[in-house]
Each structure stands twice: as structure tokens, then as C-alpha cells.
Amino acid sequence: MVSTLTNVTVARHPGFPVRKINAMGSTGTLFGWAFGDSAREDDAAYVAELKREALDNATEAAKSKGFDVEPGSEVFTVLSAGDALVDVDTAPDSLVVRCTVKLVGEGADKIHAEGPMNG
């Protein structure tokens, strides 16, 4: 039986150990972050700048791990202090922008953005 629910295929044969087969061009994911003033969350230009900062942060994190970012793969999440995913004790009155990007390069499939951290 072969499972293909993710970018990693798992081959299972009765009597043999499970082995993972990485697809050609497998990618991983990574987060980048930017923090701003929640009072300006309706300012489109300000939020666009925070998105650029979050993408730059993700790109720098990728390079520090030896990977490149797949162009156009960025997905942004904008959260304010009242949103559930923001810890108001560590980010009071903050506008938080998270940028998720796909990584490319040898071993990128082993890096996955999880929770607030990059795993």
C-alpha cells in the first residue's frame, strides 16, 4: 500500500519496515514574522510593509538553514492582539504578520513550520 497524503510517499510492504520515498523537488515550509502597531491595522500601506518584512524574515531564516524560498509561495496571516493565536502577554497591542513560505533545496522536505516555531 502507498500513502500519498503529503509530499512524502510512505511505502508499506507486509513483512518489511516502512520506508519514506521523497518526491523529486520536495519542499518544506518555514515561518517569517513581523510585528507592528495594532492601531494601524486598517492602513493598507503599513500592513503591506509588515508583509514585506515578514517575507524578508522568512527568507533570511531559510538562507540561515541553507535553503532558498520558492518564489511566489508566500502566504500571509495577519493577526491582531484580540485574535486567538496571539499571546496578549508577549504581544500586547501588537499587529502580528506571519509569512509561510515553501523551501527548496537538498533536505528542505525535513523542515516544517509548526505552531509558532520553525521545526
PDB file as gemmi writes it, atoms N, CA and C in Angstrom:
CRYST1    1.000    1.000    1.000  90.00  90.00  90.00 P 1                      
ATOM      1  N   MET A   1       0.848  -1.173   0.000  1.00  0.00           N  
ATOM      2  CA  MET A   1       0.000   0.000   0.000  1.00  0.00           C  
ATOM      3  C   MET A   1       0.893   1.235   0.000  1.00  0.00           C  
ATOM      4  N   VAL A   2       0.479   2.273  -0.723  1.00  0.00           N  
ATOM      5  CA  VAL A   2       1.234   3.520  -0.778  1.00  0.00           C  
ATOM      6  C   VAL A   2       0.312   4.663  -0.373  1.00  0.00           C  
ATOM      7  N   SER A   3       0.765   5.480   0.582  1.00  0.00           N  
ATOM      8  CA  SER A   3       0.015   6.642   1.028  1.00  0.00           C  
ATOM      9  C   SER A   3       0.639   7.881   0.408  1.00  0.00           C  
ATOM     10  N   THR A   4      -0.172   8.735  -0.202  1.00  0.00           N  
ATOM     11  CA  THR A   4       0.351   9.955  -0.825  1.00  0.00           C  
ATOM     12  C   THR A   4      -0.386  11.188  -0.325  1.00  0.00           C  
ATOM     13  N   LEU A   5      -0.725  11.216   0.962  1.00  0.00           N  
ATOM     14  CA  LEU A   5      -1.441  12.358   1.521  1.00  0.00           C  
ATOM     15  C   LEU A   5      -0.552  13.574   1.711  1.00  0.00           C  
ATOM     16  N   THR A   6       0.747  13.389   1.740  1.00  0.00           N  
ATOM     17  CA  THR A   6       1.676  14.504   1.889  1.00  0.00           C  
ATOM     18  C   THR A   6       2.666  14.444   0.748  1.00  0.00           C  
ATOM     19  N   ASN A   7       3.682  15.296   0.791  1.00  0.00           N  
ATOM     20  CA  ASN A   7       4.695  15.262  -0.253  1.00  0.00           C  
ATOM     21  C   ASN A   7       5.698  14.139  -0.027  1.00  0.00           C  
ATOM     22  N   VAL A   8       5.493  13.354   1.014  1.00  0.00           N  
ATOM     23  CA  VAL A   8       6.344  12.193   1.283  1.00  0.00           C  
ATOM     24  C   VAL A   8       5.497  10.954   1.099  1.00  0.00           C  
ATOM     25  N   THR A   9       5.917  10.072   0.236  1.00  0.00           N  
ATOM     26  CA  THR A   9       5.210   8.829  -0.005  1.00  0.00           C  
ATOM     27  C   THR A   9       5.756   7.775   0.950  1.00  0.00           C  
ATOM     28  N   VAL A  10       4.862   7.052   1.589  1.00  0.00           N  
ATOM     29  CA  VAL A  10       5.272   6.006   2.510  1.00  0.00           C  
ATOM     30  C   VAL A  10       4.936   4.670   1.872  1.00  0.00           C  
ATOM     31  N   ALA A  11       5.953   3.857   1.611  1.00  0.00           N  
ATOM     32  CA  ALA A  11       5.750   2.538   1.028  1.00  0.00           C  
ATOM     33  C   ALA A  11       5.642   1.519   2.149  1.00  0.00           C  
ATOM     34  N   ARG A  12       4.604   0.702   2.109  1.00  0.00           N  
ATOM     35  CA  ARG A  12       4.390  -0.317   3.131  1.00  0.00           C  
ATOM     36  C   ARG A  12       4.259  -1.672   2.446  1.00  0.00           C  
ATOM     37  N   HIS A  13       5.100  -2.584   2.825  1.00  0.00           N  
ATOM     38  CA  HIS A  13       5.046  -3.943   2.318  1.00  0.00           C  
ATOM     39  C   HIS A  13       5.000  -4.884   3.502  1.00  0.00           C  
ATOM     40  N   PRO A  14       4.057  -5.812   3.518  1.00  0.00           N  
ATOM     41  CA  PRO A  14       3.970  -6.752   4.636  1.00  0.00           C  
ATOM     42  C   PRO A  14       5.313  -7.446   4.877  1.00  0.00           C  
ATOM     43  N   GLY A  15       5.751  -7.468   6.115  1.00  0.00           N  
ATOM     44  CA  GLY A  15       6.989  -8.141   6.463  1.00  0.00           C  
ATOM     45  C   GLY A  15       8.248  -7.302   6.299  1.00  0.00           C  
ATOM     46  N   PHE A  16       8.119  -6.077   5.788  1.00  0.00           N  
ATOM     47  CA  PHE A  16       9.273  -5.203   5.591  1.00  0.00           C  
ATOM     48  C   PHE A  16       9.055  -3.910   6.361  1.00  0.00           C  
ATOM     49  N   PRO A  17      10.127  -3.245   6.790  1.00  0.00           N  
ATOM     50  CA  PRO A  17       9.960  -1.973   7.511  1.00  0.00           C  
ATOM     51  C   PRO A  17       9.393  -0.887   6.596  1.00  0.00           C  
ATOM     52  N   VAL A  18       8.733   0.089   7.221  1.00  0.00           N  
ATOM     53  CA  VAL A  18       8.184   1.221   6.482  1.00  0.00           C  
ATOM     54  C   VAL A  18       9.339   2.074   5.981  1.00  0.00           C  
ATOM     55  N   ARG A  19       9.269   2.540   4.736  1.00  0.00           N  
ATOM     56  CA  ARG A  19      10.309   3.430   4.213  1.00  0.00           C  
ATOM     57  C   ARG A  19       9.642   4.625   3.565  1.00  0.00           C  
ATOM     58  N   LYS A  20      10.294   5.771   3.691  1.00  0.00           N  
ATOM     59  CA  LYS A  20       9.780   7.007   3.103  1.00  0.00           C  
ATOM     60  C   LYS A  20      10.496   7.277   1.798  1.00  0.00           C  
ATOM     61  N   ILE A  21       9.720   7.660   0.800  1.00  0.00           N  
ATOM     62  CA  ILE A  21      10.267   7.989  -0.507  1.00  0.00           C  
ATOM     63  C   ILE A  21       9.935   9.444  -0.773  1.00  0.00           C  
ATOM     64  N   ASN A  22      10.923  10.307  -0.778  1.00  0.00           N  
ATOM     65  CA  ASN A  22      10.682  11.729  -1.015  1.00  0.00           C  
ATOM     66  C   ASN A  22      10.516  11.990  -2.494  1.00  0.00           C  
ATOM     67  N   ALA A  23       9.471  12.710  -2.825  1.00  0.00           N  
ATOM     68  CA  ALA A  23       9.218  13.054  -4.221  1.00  0.00           C  
ATOM     69  C   ALA A  23      10.283  14.017  -4.723  1.00  0.00           C  
ATOM     70  N   MET A  24      10.558  13.971  -6.003  1.00  0.00           N  
ATOM     71  CA  MET A  24      11.509  14.913  -6.597  1.00  0.00           C  
ATOM     72  C   MET A  24      11.002  16.326  -6.342  1.00  0.00           C  
ATOM     73  N   GLY A  25      11.894  17.201  -5.963  1.00  0.00           N  
ATOM     74  CA  GLY A  25      11.501  18.587  -5.738  1.00  0.00           C  
ATOM     75  C   GLY A  25      10.685  18.780  -4.481  1.00  0.00           C  
ATOM     76  N   SER A  26      10.808  17.876  -3.506  1.00  0.00           N  
ATOM     77  CA  SER A  26      10.060  18.009  -2.257  1.00  0.00           C  
ATOM     78  C   SER A  26      10.370  19.351  -1.612  1.00  0.00           C  
ATOM     79  N   THR A  27       9.380  19.910  -0.960  1.00  0.00           N  
ATOM     80  CA  THR A  27       9.578  21.189  -0.299  1.00  0.00           C  
ATOM     81  C   THR A  27       9.205  21.084   1.164  1.00  0.00           C  
ATOM     82  N   GLY A  28       9.730  21.998   1.944  1.00  0.00           N  
ATOM     83  CA  GLY A  28       9.351  22.155   3.335  1.00  0.00           C  
ATOM     84  C   GLY A  28       8.735  23.528   3.496  1.00  0.00           C  
ATOM     85  N   THR A  29       8.413  23.882   4.718  1.00  0.00           N  
ATOM     86  CA  THR A  29       7.827  25.198   4.988  1.00  0.00           C  
ATOM     87  C   THR A  29       8.532  25.857   6.158  1.00  0.00           C  
ATOM     88  N   LEU A  30       8.420  27.159   6.197  1.00  0.00           N  
ATOM     89  CA  LEU A  30       9.070  27.947   7.239  1.00  0.00           C  
ATOM     90  C   LEU A  30       8.251  29.210   7.472  1.00  0.00           C  
ATOM     91  N   PHE A  31       8.267  29.725   8.696  1.00  0.00           N  
ATOM     92  CA  PHE A  31       7.580  30.971   9.034  1.00  0.00           C  
ATOM     93  C   PHE A  31       8.560  32.136   9.057  1.00  0.00           C  
ATOM     94  N   GLY A  32       8.053  33.318   8.730  1.00  0.00           N  
ATOM     95  CA  GLY A  32       8.730  34.584   8.962  1.00  0.00           C  
ATOM     96  C   GLY A  32       7.747  35.464   9.712  1.00  0.00           C  
ATOM     97  N   TRP A  33       8.253  36.434  10.459  1.00  0.00           N  
ATOM     98  CA  TRP A  33       7.396  37.245  11.318  1.00  0.00           C  
ATOM     99  C   TRP A  33       7.697  38.730  11.177  1.00  0.00           C  
ATOM    100  N   ALA A  34       6.678  39.544  11.429  1.00  0.00           N  
ATOM    101  CA  ALA A  34       6.832  40.995  11.569  1.00  0.00           C  
ATOM    102  C   ALA A  34       5.799  41.448  12.591  1.00  0.00           C  
ATOM    103  N   PHE A  35       6.153  42.463  13.349  1.00  0.00           N  
ATOM    104  CA  PHE A  35       5.274  42.956  14.417  1.00  0.00           C  
ATOM    105  C   PHE A  35       5.077  44.451  14.243  1.00  0.00           C  
ATOM    106  N   GLY A  36       3.836  44.886  14.440  1.00  0.00           N  
ATOM    107  CA  GLY A  36       3.539  46.298  14.250  1.00  0.00           C  
ATOM    108  C   GLY A  36       2.518  46.804  15.247  1.00  0.00           C  
ATOM    109  N   ASP A  37       2.009  47.978  14.962  1.00  0.00           N  
ATOM    110  CA  ASP A  37       1.071  48.696  15.813  1.00  0.00           C  
ATOM    111  C   ASP A  37      -0.355  48.322  15.418  1.00  0.00           C  
ATOM    112  N   SER A  38      -1.098  47.710  16.337  1.00  0.00           N  
ATOM    113  CA  SER A  38      -2.461  47.274  16.024  1.00  0.00           C  
ATOM    114  C   SER A  38      -3.395  48.438  15.692  1.00  0.00           C  
ATOM    115  N   ALA A  39      -3.055  49.634  16.130  1.00  0.00           N  
ATOM    116  CA  ALA A  39      -3.872  50.809  15.815  1.00  0.00           C  
ATOM    117  C   ALA A  39      -3.824  51.142  14.327  1.00  0.00           C  
ATOM    118  N   ARG A  40      -2.840  50.572  13.596  1.00  0.00           N  
ATOM    119  CA  ARG A  40      -2.685  50.865  12.169  1.00  0.00           C  
ATOM    120  C   ARG A  40      -3.088  49.693  11.273  1.00  0.00           C  
ATOM    121  N   GLU A  41      -3.832  48.717  11.825  1.00  0.00           N  
ATOM    122  CA  GLU A  41      -4.174  47.538  11.037  1.00  0.00           C  
ATOM    123  C   GLU A  41      -5.076  47.839   9.835  1.00  0.00           C  
ATOM    124  N   ASP A  42      -5.730  48.990   9.806  1.00  0.00           N  
ATOM    125  CA  ASP A  42      -6.557  49.364   8.656  1.00  0.00           C  
ATOM    126  C   ASP A  42      -5.784  50.149   7.600  1.00  0.00           C  
ATOM    127  N   ASP A  43      -4.516  50.419   7.854  1.00  0.00           N  
ATOM    128  CA  ASP A  43      -3.642  51.152   6.928  1.00  0.00           C  
ATOM    129  C   ASP A  43      -2.997  50.135   5.976  1.00  0.00           C  
ATOM    130  N   ALA A  44      -3.526  50.040   4.767  1.00  0.00           N  
ATOM    131  CA  ALA A  44      -3.079  49.027   3.801  1.00  0.00           C  
ATOM    132  C   ALA A  44      -1.585  49.126   3.487  1.00  0.00           C  
ATOM    133  N   ALA A  45      -1.070  50.333   3.356  1.00  0.00           N  
ATOM    134  CA  ALA A  45       0.352  50.508   3.049  1.00  0.00           C  
ATOM    135  C   ALA A  45       1.223  50.017   4.213  1.00  0.00           C  
ATOM    136  N   TYR A  46       0.779  50.296   5.431  1.00  0.00           N  
ATOM    137  CA  TYR A  46       1.513  49.862   6.621  1.00  0.00           C  
ATOM    138  C   TYR A  46       1.540  48.332   6.703  1.00  0.00           C  
ATOM    139  N   VAL A  47       0.386  47.708   6.481  1.00  0.00           N  
ATOM    140  CA  VAL A  47       0.295  46.244   6.528  1.00  0.00           C  
ATOM    141  C   VAL A  47       1.127  45.626   5.405  1.00  0.00           C  
ATOM    142  N   ALA A  48       1.130  46.248   4.231  1.00  0.00           N  
ATOM    143  CA  ALA A  48       1.948  45.752   3.120  1.00  0.00           C  
ATOM    144  C   ALA A  48       3.434  45.781   3.479  1.00  0.00           C  
ATOM    145  N   GLU A  49       3.862  46.813   4.177  1.00  0.00           N  
ATOM    146  CA  GLU A  49       5.256  46.906   4.618  1.00  0.00           C  
ATOM    147  C   GLU A  49       5.571  45.803   5.636  1.00  0.00           C  
ATOM    148  N   LEU A  50       4.626  45.535   6.555  1.00  0.00           N  
ATOM    149  CA  LEU A  50       4.830  44.456   7.516  1.00  0.00           C  
ATOM    150  C   LEU A  50       4.908  43.101   6.806  1.00  0.00           C  
ATOM    151  N   LYS A  51       4.104  42.919   5.773  1.00  0.00           N  
ATOM    152  CA  LYS A  51       4.166  41.674   4.994  1.00  0.00           C  
ATOM    153  C   LYS A  51       5.528  41.526   4.329  1.00  0.00           C  
ATOM    154  N   ARG A  52       6.066  42.628   3.798  1.00  0.00           N  
ATOM    155  CA  ARG A  52       7.390  42.583   3.171  1.00  0.00           C  
ATOM    156  C   ARG A  52       8.443  42.206   4.207  1.00  0.00           C  
ATOM    157  N   GLU A  53       8.320  42.788   5.417  1.00  0.00           N  
ATOM    158  CA  GLU A  53       9.259  42.473   6.497  1.00  0.00           C  
ATOM    159  C   GLU A  53       9.163  41.003   6.903  1.00  0.00           C  
ATOM    160  N   ALA A  54       7.940  40.474   6.969  1.00  0.00           N  
ATOM    161  CA  ALA A  54       7.756  39.067   7.340  1.00  0.00           C  
ATOM    162  C   ALA A  54       8.358  38.148   6.275  1.00  0.00           C  
ATOM    163  N   LEU A  55       8.175  38.503   4.991  1.00  0.00           N  
ATOM    164  CA  LEU A  55       8.772  37.716   3.909  1.00  0.00           C  
ATOM    165  C   LEU A  55      10.290  37.796   3.972  1.00  0.00           C  
ATOM    166  N   ASP A  56      10.826  38.976   4.223  1.00  0.00           N  
ATOM    167  CA  ASP A  56      12.281  39.123   4.366  1.00  0.00           C  
ATOM    168  C   ASP A  56      12.790  38.266   5.527  1.00  0.00           C  
ATOM    169  N   ASN A  57      12.044  38.250   6.634  1.00  0.00           N  
ATOM    170  CA  ASN A  57      12.427  37.461   7.796  1.00  0.00           C  
ATOM    171  C   ASN A  57      12.424  35.967   7.458  1.00  0.00           C  
ATOM    172  N   ALA A  58      11.412  35.512   6.731  1.00  0.00           N  
ATOM    173  CA  ALA A  58      11.343  34.103   6.322  1.00  0.00           C  
ATOM    174  C   ALA A  58      12.483  33.751   5.382  1.00  0.00           C  
ATOM    175  N   THR A  59      12.801  34.657   4.458  1.00  0.00           N  
ATOM    176  CA  THR A  59      13.887  34.431   3.502  1.00  0.00           C  
ATOM    177  C   THR A  59      15.226  34.343   4.215  1.00  0.00           C  
ATOM    178  N   GLU A  60      15.447  35.224   5.185  1.00  0.00           N  
ATOM    179  CA  GLU A  60      16.690  35.191   5.971  1.00  0.00           C  
ATOM    180  C   GLU A  60      16.790  33.895   6.774  1.00  0.00           C  
ATOM    181  N   ALA A  61      15.670  33.471   7.371  1.00  0.00           N  
ATOM    182  CA  ALA A  61      15.663  32.228   8.144  1.00  0.00           C  
ATOM    183  C   ALA A  61      15.974  31.040   7.234  1.00  0.00           C  
ATOM    184  N   ALA A  62      15.403  31.051   6.032  1.00  0.00           N  
ATOM    185  CA  ALA A  62      15.663  29.967   5.073  1.00  0.00           C  
ATOM    186  C   ALA A  62      17.142  29.927   4.694  1.00  0.00           C  
ATOM    187  N   LYS A  63      17.700  31.083   4.383  1.00  0.00           N  
ATOM    188  CA  LYS A  63      19.116  31.144   3.998  1.00  0.00           C  
ATOM    189  C   LYS A  63      20.018  30.695   5.135  1.00  0.00           C  
ATOM    190  N   SER A  64      19.650  31.034   6.379  1.00  0.00           N  
ATOM    191  CA  SER A  64      20.474  30.631   7.523  1.00  0.00           C  
ATOM    192  C   SER A  64      20.485  29.114   7.700  1.00  0.00           C  
ATOM    193  N   LYS A  65      19.468  28.442   7.164  1.00  0.00           N  
ATOM    194  CA  LYS A  65      19.396  26.983   7.234  1.00  0.00           C  
ATOM    195  C   LYS A  65      19.895  26.329   5.943  1.00  0.00           C  
ATOM    196  N   GLY A  66      20.322  27.162   4.969  1.00  0.00           N  
ATOM    197  CA  GLY A  66      20.874  26.630   3.732  1.00  0.00           C  
ATOM    198  C   GLY A  66      19.860  26.354   2.644  1.00  0.00           C  
ATOM    199  N   PHE A  67      18.688  27.004   2.694  1.00  0.00           N  
ATOM    200  CA  PHE A  67      17.638  26.779   1.700  1.00  0.00           C  
ATOM    201  C   PHE A  67      17.284  28.066   0.975  1.00  0.00           C  
ATOM    202  N   ASP A  68      16.594  27.897  -0.143  1.00  0.00           N  
ATOM    203  CA  ASP A  68      16.018  29.020  -0.870  1.00  0.00           C  
ATOM    204  C   ASP A  68      14.511  28.988  -0.664  1.00  0.00           C  
ATOM    205  N   VAL A  69      13.847  30.125  -0.924  1.00  0.00           N  
ATOM    206  CA  VAL A  69      12.399  30.223  -0.852  1.00  0.00           C  
ATOM    207  C   VAL A  69      11.847  30.109  -2.265  1.00  0.00           C  
ATOM    208  N   GLU A  70      10.824  29.273  -2.428  1.00  0.00           N  
ATOM    209  CA  GLU A  70      10.172  29.136  -3.732  1.00  0.00           C  
ATOM    210  C   GLU A  70       9.453  30.440  -4.048  1.00  0.00           C  
ATOM    211  N   PRO A  71       9.833  31.111  -5.144  1.00  0.00           N  
ATOM    212  CA  PRO A  71       9.198  32.393  -5.483  1.00  0.00           C  
ATOM    213  C   PRO A  71       7.680  32.256  -5.620  1.00  0.00           C  
ATOM    214  N   GLY A  72       6.974  33.214  -5.026  1.00  0.00           N  
ATOM    215  CA  GLY A  72       5.516  33.237  -5.126  1.00  0.00           C  
ATOM    216  C   GLY A  72       4.800  32.295  -4.172  1.00  0.00           C  
ATOM    217  N   SER A  73       5.536  31.608  -3.305  1.00  0.00           N  
ATOM    218  CA  SER A  73       4.907  30.640  -2.403  1.00  0.00           C  
ATOM    219  C   SER A  73       4.413  31.260  -1.098  1.00  0.00           C  
ATOM    220  N   GLU A  74       4.696  32.533  -0.883  1.00  0.00           N  
ATOM    221  CA  GLU A  74       4.375  33.149   0.409  1.00  0.00           C  
ATOM    222  C   GLU A  74       2.866  33.265   0.632  1.00  0.00           C  
ATOM    223  N   VAL A  75       2.477  32.960   1.881  1.00  0.00           N  
ATOM    224  CA  VAL A  75       1.090  33.085   2.322  1.00  0.00           C  
ATOM    225  C   VAL A  75       1.140  33.857   3.631  1.00  0.00           C  
ATOM    226  N   PHE A  76       0.325  34.901   3.729  1.00  0.00           N  
ATOM    227  CA  PHE A  76       0.369  35.774   4.895  1.00  0.00           C  
ATOM    228  C   PHE A  76      -0.856  35.579   5.783  1.00  0.00           C  
ATOM    229  N   THR A  77      -0.624  35.668   7.091  1.00  0.00           N  
ATOM    230  CA  THR A  77      -1.688  35.680   8.085  1.00  0.00           C  
ATOM    231  C   THR A  77      -1.463  36.922   8.933  1.00  0.00           C  
ATOM    232  N   VAL A  78      -2.489  37.754   9.046  1.00  0.00           N  
ATOM    233  CA  VAL A  78      -2.390  38.985   9.828  1.00  0.00           C  
ATOM    234  C   VAL A  78      -3.293  38.825  11.051  1.00  0.00           C  
ATOM    235  N   LEU A  79      -2.680  38.951  12.232  1.00  0.00           N  
ATOM    236  CA  LEU A  79      -3.399  38.778  13.487  1.00  0.00           C  
ATOM    237  C   LEU A  79      -3.231  40.007  14.359  1.00  0.00           C  
ATOM    238  N   SER A  80      -4.306  40.378  15.040  1.00  0.00           N  
ATOM    239  CA  SER A  80      -4.199  41.484  15.989  1.00  0.00           C  
ATOM    240  C   SER A  80      -4.295  40.912  17.400  1.00  0.00           C  
ATOM    241  N   ALA A  81      -4.055  41.732  18.401  1.00  0.00           N  
ATOM    242  CA  ALA A  81      -3.985  41.278  19.790  1.00  0.00           C  
ATOM    243  C   ALA A  81      -5.249  40.555  20.247  1.00  0.00           C  
ATOM    244  N   GLY A  82      -6.388  40.838  19.648  1.00  0.00           N  
ATOM    245  CA  GLY A  82      -7.626  40.177  20.037  1.00  0.00           C  
ATOM    246  C   GLY A  82      -7.837  38.827  19.388  1.00  0.00           C  
ATOM    247  N   ASP A  83      -6.994  38.462  18.438  1.00  0.00           N  
ATOM    248  CA  ASP A  83      -7.136  37.180  17.749  1.00  0.00           C  
ATOM    249  C   ASP A  83      -6.601  36.046  18.615  1.00  0.00           C  
ATOM    250  N   ALA A  84      -7.151  34.872  18.425  1.00  0.00           N  
ATOM    251  CA  ALA A  84      -6.862  33.727  19.284  1.00  0.00           C  
ATOM    252  C   ALA A  84      -5.403  33.273  19.261  1.00  0.00           C  
ATOM    253  N   LEU A  85      -4.700  33.429  18.150  1.00  0.00           N  
ATOM    254  CA  LEU A  85      -3.353  32.899  18.051  1.00  0.00           C  
ATOM    255  C   LEU A  85      -2.273  33.821  18.615  1.00  0.00           C  
ATOM    256  N   VAL A  86      -2.666  34.989  19.064  1.00  0.00           N  
ATOM    257  CA  VAL A  86      -1.687  35.936  19.601  1.00  0.00           C  
ATOM    258  C   VAL A  86      -1.714  35.882  21.119  1.00  0.00           C  
ATOM    259  N   ASP A  87      -0.565  35.673  21.725  1.00  0.00           N  
ATOM    260  CA  ASP A  87      -0.434  35.674  23.181  1.00  0.00           C  
ATOM    261  C   ASP A  87      -0.371  37.128  23.642  1.00  0.00           C  
ATOM    262  N   VAL A  88      -1.447  37.593  24.279  1.00  0.00           N  
ATOM    263  CA  VAL A  88      -1.505  39.004  24.660  1.00  0.00           C  
ATOM    264  C   VAL A  88      -0.471  39.376  25.714  1.00  0.00           C  
ATOM    265  N   ASP A  89       0.102  38.395  26.387  1.00  0.00           N  
ATOM    266  CA  ASP A  89       1.144  38.708  27.363  1.00  0.00           C  
ATOM    267  C   ASP A  89       2.466  39.044  26.692  1.00  0.00           C  
ATOM    268  N   THR A  90       2.738  38.420  25.550  1.00  0.00           N  
ATOM    269  CA  THR A  90       4.008  38.656  24.863  1.00  0.00           C  
ATOM    270  C   THR A  90       3.870  39.628  23.698  1.00  0.00           C  
ATOM    271  N   ALA A  91       2.645  39.861  23.236  1.00  0.00           N  
ATOM    272  CA  ALA A  91       2.437  40.777  22.114  1.00  0.00           C  
ATOM    273  C   ALA A  91       1.233  41.682  22.368  1.00  0.00           C  
ATOM    274  N   PRO A  92       1.212  42.405  23.503  1.00  0.00           N  
ATOM    275  CA  PRO A  92       0.059  43.271  23.770  1.00  0.00           C  
ATOM    276  C   PRO A  92      -0.015  44.411  22.761  1.00  0.00           C  
ATOM    277  N   ASP A  93      -1.220  44.693  22.305  1.00  0.00           N  
ATOM    278  CA  ASP A  93      -1.474  45.776  21.356  1.00  0.00           C  
ATOM    279  C   ASP A  93      -0.618  45.666  20.097  1.00  0.00           C  
ATOM    280  N   SER A  94      -0.287  44.463  19.705  1.00  0.00           N  
ATOM    281  CA  SER A  94       0.538  44.278  18.517  1.00  0.00           C  
ATOM    282  C   SER A  94      -0.265  43.735  17.354  1.00  0.00           C  
ATOM    283  N   LEU A  95       0.174  44.119  16.190  1.00  0.00           N  
ATOM    284  CA  LEU A  95      -0.307  43.552  14.951  1.00  0.00           C  
ATOM    285  C   LEU A  95       0.780  42.574  14.522  1.00  0.00           C  
ATOM    286  N   VAL A  96       0.430  41.312  14.346  1.00  0.00           N  
ATOM    287  CA  VAL A  96       1.406  40.276  14.040  1.00  0.00           C  
ATOM    288  C   VAL A  96       1.151  39.781  12.623  1.00  0.00           C  
ATOM    289  N   VAL A  97       2.207  39.767  11.808  1.00  0.00           N  
ATOM    290  CA  VAL A  97       2.109  39.244  10.450  1.00  0.00           C  
ATOM    291  C   VAL A  97       3.010  38.019  10.366  1.00  0.00           C  
ATOM    292  N   ARG A  98       2.400  36.894  10.004  1.00  0.00           N  
ATOM    293  CA  ARG A  98       3.150  35.665   9.808  1.00  0.00           C  
ATOM    294  C   ARG A  98       3.174  35.357   8.310  1.00  0.00           C  
ATOM    295  N   CYS A  99       4.352  35.038   7.808  1.00  0.00           N  
ATOM    296  CA  CYS A  99       4.519  34.683   6.401  1.00  0.00           C  
ATOM    297  C   CYS A  99       4.997  33.230   6.342  1.00  0.00           C  
ATOM    298  N   THR A 100       4.231  32.378   5.690  1.00  0.00           N  
ATOM    299  CA  THR A 100       4.626  30.989   5.495  1.00  0.00           C  
ATOM    300  C   THR A 100       5.144  30.855   4.074  1.00  0.00           C  
ATOM    301  N   VAL A 101       6.330  30.271   3.936  1.00  0.00           N  
ATOM    302  CA  VAL A 101       6.934  30.084   2.612  1.00  0.00           C  
ATOM    303  C   VAL A 101       7.310  28.620   2.413  1.00  0.00           C  
ATOM    304  N   LYS A 102       7.416  28.236   1.139  1.00  0.00           N  
ATOM    305  CA  LYS A 102       7.909  26.907   0.789  1.00  0.00           C  
ATOM    306  C   LYS A 102       9.414  27.000   0.575  1.00  0.00           C  
ATOM    307  N   LEU A 103      10.123  26.000   1.090  1.00  0.00           N  
ATOM    308  CA  LEU A 103      11.567  25.938   0.950  1.00  0.00           C  
ATOM    309  C   LEU A 103      11.952  24.995  -0.174  1.00  0.00           C  
ATOM    310  N   VAL A 104      13.054  25.296  -0.818  1.00  0.00           N  
ATOM    311  CA  VAL A 104      13.601  24.400  -1.828  1.00  0.00           C  
ATOM    312  C   VAL A 104      15.082  24.200  -1.546  1.00  0.00           C  
ATOM    313  N   GLY A 105      15.563  23.052  -1.925  1.00  0.00           N  
ATOM    314  CA  GLY A 105      16.961  22.716  -1.714  1.00  0.00           C  
ATOM    315  C   GLY A 105      17.074  21.346  -1.080  1.00  0.00           C  
ATOM    316  N   GLU A 106      18.252  20.799  -1.124  1.00  0.00           N  
ATOM    317  CA  GLU A 106      18.520  19.474  -0.569  1.00  0.00           C  
ATOM    318  C   GLU A 106      18.138  19.424   0.910  1.00  0.00           C  
ATOM    319  N   GLY A 107      17.235  18.520   1.272  1.00  0.00           N  
ATOM    320  CA  GLY A 107      16.801  18.363   2.657  1.00  0.00           C  
ATOM    321  C   GLY A 107      15.676  19.288   3.084  1.00  0.00           C  
ATOM    322  N   ALA A 108      15.160  20.115   2.181  1.00  0.00           N  
ATOM    323  CA  ALA A 108      14.094  21.059   2.541  1.00  0.00           C  
ATOM    324  C   ALA A 108      12.843  20.347   3.040  1.00  0.00           C  
ATOM    325  N   ASP A 109      12.611  19.135   2.553  1.00  0.00           N  
ATOM    326  CA  ASP A 109      11.418  18.392   2.950  1.00  0.00           C  
ATOM    327  C   ASP A 109      11.428  18.009   4.430  1.00  0.00           C  
ATOM    328  N   LYS A 110      12.547  18.191   5.104  1.00  0.00           N  
ATOM    329  CA  LYS A 110      12.644  17.855   6.522  1.00  0.00           C  
ATOM    330  C   LYS A 110      12.319  19.032   7.435  1.00  0.00           C  
ATOM    331  N   ILE A 111      12.132  20.220   6.865  1.00  0.00           N  
ATOM    332  CA  ILE A 111      11.847  21.427   7.646  1.00  0.00           C  
ATOM    333  C   ILE A 111      10.366  21.779   7.466  1.00  0.00           C  
ATOM    334  N   HIS A 112       9.653  21.905   8.572  1.00  0.00           N  
ATOM    335  CA  HIS A 112       8.221  22.228   8.504  1.00  0.00           C  
ATOM    336  C   HIS A 112       7.861  23.243   9.570  1.00  0.00           C  
ATOM    337  N   ALA A 113       7.192  24.297   9.147  1.00  0.00           N  
ATOM    338  CA  ALA A 113       6.704  25.300  10.083  1.00  0.00           C  
ATOM    339  C   ALA A 113       5.616  24.659  10.927  1.00  0.00           C  
ATOM    340  N   GLU A 114       5.770  24.719  12.245  1.00  0.00           N  
ATOM    341  CA  GLU A 114       4.789  24.142  13.148  1.00  0.00           C  
ATOM    342  C   GLU A 114       4.554  25.101  14.294  1.00  0.00           C  
ATOM    343  N   GLY A 115       3.289  25.284  14.641  1.00  0.00           N  
ATOM    344  CA  GLY A 115       2.964  26.186  15.741  1.00  0.00           C  
ATOM    345  C   GLY A 115       3.601  27.538  15.481  1.00  0.00           C  
ATOM    346  N   PRO A 116       4.111  28.175  16.496  1.00  0.00           N  
ATOM    347  CA  PRO A 116       4.742  29.478  16.277  1.00  0.00           C  
ATOM    348  C   PRO A 116       6.209  29.377  15.871  1.00  0.00           C  
ATOM    349  N   MET A 117       6.736  28.150  15.833  1.00  0.00           N  
ATOM    350  CA  MET A 117       8.157  27.973  15.592  1.00  0.00           C  
ATOM    351  C   MET A 117       8.419  27.297  14.250  1.00  0.00           C  
ATOM    352  N   ASN A 118       9.660  27.260  13.871  1.00  0.00           N  
ATOM    353  CA  ASN A 118      10.074  26.543  12.675  1.00  0.00           C  
ATOM    354  C   ASN A 118      10.746  25.253  13.126  1.00  0.00           C  
ATOM    355  N   GLY A 119      10.180  24.106  12.713  1.00  0.00           N  
ATOM    356  CA  GLY A 119      10.692  22.817  13.185  1.00  0.00           C  
ATOM    357  C   GLY A 119      11.561  22.132  12.177  1.00  0.00           C  
TER     358      GLY A 119                                                      
END                                                                             
